Amino acid sequence: MRNNYIKLKYWLAFTLFFLLAATENTVGQEFNCDVSVNDRQISGSSYEYVSELESDLEQYINRNRWTEDRFEDHERIRCQIQIVLTDVDDQFNYSSEVIFSVRRPIYNSVQESSSLVLNDSNWQFSYPRNKNLVFDHLQFDDLTSFIDFYMYVLLGYDYDSFSELGGTPYYNMAQDIFELARNSGQPGWGRSIGSQRNRFGLIRDLTNPNYEGLREGIYRYHRHGLDQFTIDQDRSIEEVIEAIETIREAKRLTSNNYLFDIFFDAKHPEIVALLRTADVQTRLQAYNLLRDVDPSHSSVYERLQN
């Protein structure tokens, strides 16, 4: 009997250990990210191993802890990273173009919303065979620091959509990584002449108090508008329009349209789909508002007049 009790005791302890280990590995990670790497422009058998970059980055992003918060599986941020390798040298230094796209769950719904799409056409990094990706914010690495920077930007944007200015700590983390990278002198981290649609312009505006009106509008759009649509459709539409008015006012007070274009590039189809359920007068009000704040998508907003 005693032997049976001891066996049971150790079996329970053994089982509990692995349950806790499994929980640690599956609950808490913030991202559910898919990475694809297009290496068609890279030729030569010496570079065939680059296909491992997909799984290396997925593990790096999805298994690291980026915040102190715990995320349930259904709360994890769904993102896609598309990497196009454009060149490589004999030292395994790669040049690439990258697209980040993120989707956000819509509360009280099984549907998702496109949060944002970011493009970066100037990523250069070293990726020799068997490179170990280390998560270390105090040490610059041309591969992982780039990923860290954008992951914190994506976290900031996601948190902003759930609480007013909730993304500030993560934008500050991205800013710290940017400063560390800029001091390294590596390509893509400096202040470019002319266009500000780059890492410098992105993090400069995200951390600029002058753009807090836009961020407040993003929060109101998602939490008071989009997330409430299945509960109170009329009130949700009112909140969406008021959020866009807040964003318009913020745009009038700022000088760079980059963040506004990011928002409307991702959201304009969704905005039209939401507002087309409104009455004629509300749709016309929304049409005039949207044509003013986001003229580049005016042809899409024409649907609100029908």
N, C-alpha and C positions, 0 to 999 in steps of 0.2 A: 504493500500500500504506500509506504513511504517513498519507494522508488518511483512509483507512478505519480505521486504528488510532485516530486522533484522534476520529473520529466515534463509534467504539465506546466510547472512554474517556468522552466527554461523555454518551453515552447511559446508560452505567452510573451515572455520578454523578447524572444527572438522575433516573433510576429510584430510586436509593438515597434521594435526598432526599425523594421523595414517599412511599416506603415508610415512612421514619422519621416523616414528618409524619402519615401515616395511623395509625401505631402510637400516636403521642402522643395522637391524638384519640380512639382507640377503646380503648386499654388504660390502666387506671389510674383512671378515674372510678369512684366507689364506688356510685352509685345508677343504677338503671333504674326511673325513676319516671314514672307516668302521672298527669296532672292533668286533672280535669274541673271545669268552671265552670257552675253553674246560675244563669242570669240572668233567670229567669222573673218574679221579683218586681221587676225593674228595667224601667221603660218609658221610651220616648223615643228618638228617632233619635240624639241626642247621645251616647248610651252604647252604640251598637251595636259600637263598636271593642273593647269589653271582652272580646269573644270571643278577642282576641289574647292575653289573659292566660294561657290554657292553654299555648300554645306558648312564650310568654316564660318561664313558670315551669319548664316541662320542660327548656328549654335551659339555664336558669340552674342548675337542680339537677343535671342529668345531665352537663353539660360542665365544671362546676367541679371542682377537686381539693380534697377536704375533709380528706384525711389525707396522710401521707407514704408510705403503703403503696400497692402496686400490686395492682389487682384484675383478675383475668381476667374475661372476659365472663360466664361461668357463676357467678362469685362475687359479682357485683354485687347490691346489696340491692334487692329488688323491693318497690316501695311504690306506693300509690295515695293521691292527695290529692283529696278531694271538697270543693269550695268552693260554698257556697250564698250568693249575694249577696242581702242582705235590705233594703238601703237605699243611697241615694247622694244627695249634695247637689250644688249648682251648681258647686262647686269640685272635683268628681270625687273626693270622699272617700267611700269605700265602707265599709259595714258588712257583716259576713259571719259565717257559721258554717262550721267546717272539721272534716273527719274525716281523720285519717291512719291508714292501715292498712299493715302490713308483713308480708311473708312471708320465711321463711328456708329455704334448702335443707336437706334431711335427708341427711346423709352416707350413702354406700353405698346410695343410693336415688334414684329419679327424682322422688320426691315432695317437696312443700314443706310447711312448717309455718307456721301463722298465729302471728306473734311477738307482736304487740300492736296494739291499736286505741286511738287517742287522739282525744278530742273537744275542740274549743275553740270556744265560742260567742260569743267577744268579740274578734274581730279587726277592727280598723278601720285602713284604709290609704288612701293617696293613689295614684291610678293615672290620671294624665292621659294623653291620647293621645301615643304615641311615647315613653313613659317608658323610660329606659335603666336596666336593672337591673345595679348594680355590686356586686361581691363585695368588701366592705370591713368587717372586723370592728371597726375603730376608729371608724367613723362610723355613728351610728344612722340607720336608715331604717325607717319604719313598715311597709314591705312586705318588704324583703329581710331585715331583722333578725328578723322573725317567722319567716320560712322558715329562716334560719340557725339560730335557736334550736332549732327542731324537728328539723332535719337532724342536729344534733349530739346531740340526745336519741336519735334513731333509731340513729345510729352507736354511741352508748354502749350501748344495749340490745343491738344486734347483737354488738358486741365482747364484752360480758358473757357472751353465750351460747357463745362460742368459747374464752375464757380467763377464769380466775377474776379478777373485778374488772377485766377488761381494758377496760371502758368508761370508767374513771375520767377519763382525759385529755379525753374528749369531753364528759362531763358538766361538767367544769370549764370547757370552752369555752362550753357553753351557759349556765353560771352567769355567766361574764364578759359575755356578750351580754345576759343578763337584767339585770345591774346597770347596764349602759350604757343599756338601754331604760328601766329604772325611773327613772333620773335625768332622762330626757327628759320625764317627766310624761304620756306618752301613755296613753290608755285601755288597760286589759287587762294592764298590767305592774305594777300595784301589789298590795299585800296586801289582799285582799278581806275584808270583815267576814263572819263566818259560815263559809260553805263554803271549804275549802282545796283543792277539786278544780279547780285552775286552774294557770297557769304558775308562780305563786309556790309553791304547794304541791307541784307536780311536781318542780321543780328543788331545792327545799329538802330533800325526802326522798331524792332520788337522790344527793345529795352528802352526806347525813348518815351518819356511820359506824354509827349504830344500825340502819341498813337493809342493812348489808353481808351479814348472814345471809340475807336474801331474795335478794340478788344472787348469793351463793354457791350457793344452792339453784337459781336459774335456770340457772347454769352447769352444775351437776351434772345437772339434768333434761335439758338439751340434749346435752351432750357425752358423758356417761356413760350416759345413758338413751336418749334418742330416736335419737341418731346410731349407737348400737350395736345397735339392735333387729333388724336383718337378719342380724347376725353371731352374737349370743348372746341370744336372746329372753328366757330366764329371768333372766339377769343384768341385762339392760336393765330388766326390770320391777322387780327389786330396787332398782336405782339410782333409778328414777322414784319409788318409794315412799319411799326414804331422802331424796331431794331434797325431797319434799313434807313429810316430817317436819322437815327443816331449816327449811323455810319456815314451818311451824306454830310452831316454837320462836321464830323471828324475829318472828312476828306477836304472840306473847305478850309480847315485850319492847319493843314499840313502841306508839305511841298512835294512829297514823293508818292507816286501812286502804286508802288510795287506791292505793298501788303493788300491794298484794296483790289488790285488785279488778281492776286492769289485767291482772295475770298470769292470774288464773283466768277472767276474762271471755273472754280469747283462747284459753285452753288447755283449758277443761273438756270440750269435745267430744272433743278429741284424747286427753286423759287417759283418758276412758272407753273410747275405741276401743282404746287400748294395753292397758289393764288387763282388758278383757273376754276377752283370750286367756289369762289366768292361771287357775290352779286355784281351786276354790271358796273354800278357806280364805284364799288371798291376796286374792281379790276382796272378801271380807267385811272383812278387815283394812283394805284400801284404802278401802272404803266408810265405815267408822267414822272413819278418819282424815280423809277429805275432807269428810264431813259436819261435822266439828269445825272444820276450818280454813276451809272455804268453804261455810257454810250456805245462801247465796243460790242455789246450784245443786244443792241436795239432791235435787230431783225428777229431775234428770238422772243423778245418781249412783245413784239407785234401780236403774238397769239393771245395776249390778254385783252385785245380789243374785239375779239370775235365772240 
